[in-house]
Amino acid sequence: MDKLDPRLALIYQMVPPCRRAADVGTDHGYLICALVESGRAESGIAADIAPLPLDKARREAESRGLSHRVRLVLGDGLAGVGPGEADAVIIAGMGGETIAHILESWPHAKDPGITWLLQPMTKAERLRDWLWAQGFSITRERCATANRRVYSVMEARYTGERSPHPEWERHLGAVDPGEDRHSLSYAAKREAELDKIAYGLERTGTPEGAERAKCLREAAGAIRRRMEERSRP
């Protein structure tokens, strides 16, 4: 745990006890090694598209005496992971659309026995859209601040349920602004972003821009009300 920054530490905390965890885009391997070393995961898969990060993960596993419990996979996304090989899958540090593409490209993604821990760096709303459209439920979402930037981590599972979600939920997700200061900061940033985008659309002077701006203003207002409600004693 000592090598995990607040973002990775939050992901670690959200991973349920499991037989095998897979960390896609493992980079230095700190997270997957921490999960296996602590026993939260009995074994692990460290996957990366590039040889250099995977070599770092190999050295990290060796230094902790975990080589026999951490399997290294060189490949794009989950391409080297077979069905039933992981019951917790982490995809972190990528854009929301890239994460959605990795899920879409893996034929075993809709296994209801898998817990997904997803941490988008950008376009989280696009990832939420894809998850909901494909029958995944976001069961919880928590936030952490690292390097003066706040991130959300989604816990998702495939349920097959598809239902519409309001515009504000696309941007806030399952984040509870009253949970802690990180969640409140995340909500405030989403509200400010929506207002800024709406202002730009209003300046276009087009009916389409005005209509979209109205929708975003309403979403920002809904997030603001949730912040106010959750801040009350």
N, C-alpha and C positions, 0 to 999 in steps of 0.2 A: 504493500500500500504506500510505502514511503516515496515511490517514484511516480505516483499518479497525481496529476494536477486535479483541481476541483471538478473539471468536466469528466475526466475518466473515473474519478472517485465516485461520482454520482452514478455513472453507468455500472460500476462495480456493485454498488449498493442495490441497484435495481435488478441485477441478474438473480433469478431465483436459484436455489440449490438444484443442481442438475447433474445428469450423467455425463454429458459432454457439451461444452460451449464452443462455438465457432466465432472467431473474431475476423471479420472481413475488412481488409485494409489495415492489417495489424500493426504496420509501421515497425516500432521498436520491440513489440511483443510484451510491453509492461503489463497491459491489462489482462491478457490471457494467462500470463504467468502468475499474476496475483490471484486470479480466480482459481487456478489449479493448485497453487501452493497453499492457499488457505483452506482448500477442500470444498469451496463453494461449487466448483465443478470437479468431477472425478478425473476428467481428462479434457484436453482442449485441442482445437484446430486453429492454427495461425495461418490465415490466407492473405496473400498479397499478389498484385499483378506484376510487381517488380522484384528482381532478385536481391537488390541491395537491402531494402527493408526486411526482407525475409531472412537475410543473413544476420541482420541485427537481432531479429527475434530468435534465431537459432542460438546465437551467442548468449542471449539473455536466458534462454531455457537451460543451456549448458551450465551457466554460472550458478543457477539455482538448483541444479541436480534434477531437472524436470524433463530431460530429453526423451525419456521413455513414456512420458505422459502428454507431451505436446507434439502433435503432428504438423509438419509444415507443408503448405499447399501453395504452389506457384501457379497462378491462373487468374483469369478475369472474374471478379465477383465470387460466386459460389460454384463456379464451373467444376472445380475439383472435389466438391463435397457431394456425397451420394445420399439417397433417401434414407432417412432414419439415423444418419450419422451425428446429428446434433439436435438437442432439444431446447437450446437457447442460442440464438444467433444475434450477434452484435454487428451493426453496420454504422460506423460513426466517422465524422470528420469529412463528409462528402456533401455535395449539393443534394437537395431533395429530389431533383429529377434523376440524378445518377443513382440514388438509392432505389427509387422506384424502378429504374431500368434493371438493376441487379435482381430485384425481386421478380420482375416480370420475365426475366431471362432464365430463371431457375425453375424447372418443371415441378419441383417438390415444395414450392413456397406455400401452397395452400394446405399444408399439413396442420391440422388443428392442435397437434401436440407440441408445436414449436412456439416458444415465446420469443418475440422479436424486440430487440432494444435498438431503436433507430435514433440517431442524432444528426439531423441535417444542419449543415453550416449556412445554407441559403435555401430560399424557396420552400420553406416548411409547409406552406399552404398547398403547394403542388403535390407534395408527398401525401398529405392528408387526403386530398382529393382522390389520389390514386388508390390509397388504402380503402377508403369508403366505397369507391366504385367497384372494387374487386372483392368486397365482402369481408374485409378485415375490420376489426373493432379496436379503437385506441382505448385501452383499458385504464391507463393513467399516463400522466405527463408531468415531469418534474423539471426544475431549472437549476442551473449552476452558473456562476460567474468565474471566468478564467481570462486572464490578460485583459481585464476591463471590458469584456464582452460577455453578454448573457446568452446562454444556450438552453434549449429544451431537449429533453430526452423522452421519446415516446416508447411506451410499452404497448405492443400490439399483438393480437392473435387473430387467426382466421376463424370466423364464425359462420360465414356465408350470408350474414345479414347485410342488407343494403337499404339504407334509408336516407332521405335528404337531410342536409345540414345547413343551417343558416350561414350567411356570409361571415358573421363575426367569429363563428366556430372554426371556419377555414383558417383564420389567422391566429386565434388564441388556442385552438385545440382543447385539450382536457386540462390545460394549466389552470390552477386555482390561484388567483391573485392574492388570496389571503393566507396561503400556505407559509410563505416566507418572503424575505426581501428580494430574493432572486426572482421568484415568480411574479411579484408585484412589478419589478423592473421590466421583466419580459412583457407583461401586459401593457405597461406604459409605453414601451417602445413600439408595440404593435399599433396602439391607438394613434401615436404620433405619426407613424408611417402611413396609416390609412388617411389621416387628415391631410398629409402632405400630397399624397397621390391624388386625392379628391380635389385639392386646390389646383393642381396642374391640369386635371381634366376640365375643371370649370373654366379655365382660361382658354381652352380651345374654342369655346363658343359654339360647339356643335351640339345638337340634340342628344346624340349618342353619348358624348362626353358628359353632358349634364345629367343624363340618366344614370350612368355608371358612378359619377361623383356622388349622387344622392344615395345610391346603394352603399358606397363606402363610408359616407358620413354616418349613415344609420348604424353600420357595423362598428364604427369607432365609438358611437354613442352607447351601443350595447356593451362594449368592452369597458367603457368608462363607468357605466352603472354597476357592472360586476365588481370593479375595483372599489367603488364606493360602498357597496353592500358588504363586501368582505372585510373592509377596514373598520366597520362599526364594531364597538365593544359588545 
